[in-house]
Each structure stands twice: as structure tokens, then as C-alpha cells.
Amino acid sequence: MKPDIIYTMIHQKDIERAKGIKIKRLENLAKACAEATSDDMKKLWYDKMMKLADKYNMRDYVMRRLIH
């Protein structure tokens, strides 16, 4: 018996809900930092991301998962 694709497929919204708002915010800041074109804007987004990581006590997560 073949499983129904509707029940086995995980949607992007489900993944976002499972991650939590803190991780989503940190990922958005990492994306903004990566897409910034000037060094000043990269520094701005990086500093904001690290400040938020310190607030959430997730600096280790940011350094291991988001910074590359």
C-alpha cells in the first residue's frame, strides 16, 4: 500500500513552526548579513545577530550553524 503524499509531505510552514521564533529570527539576520553588499551593512547585521544570540543565550548555535 502506497502512503498518501498529502499526509507524508512536510510543508515549509510546518518546519518554521517546529524551529521556533528565536531560530527563525537568527536565521533571518544571518541571511541579511550574507546578502549585504557593503562591509558597513555586513557589520551592522552581524552585530545585531550576535547581540540577539547573546540575548537568547544561543551564541554557540549561531557560530556552529549560521556562520560559515
Summary of the structure (lengths in Angstrom):
residues: 68
radius of gyration: 16.0
end to end distance: 43.1
largest distance: 57.1
contacts: 139
relative contact order: 0.13
helix: 78%
strand: 0%
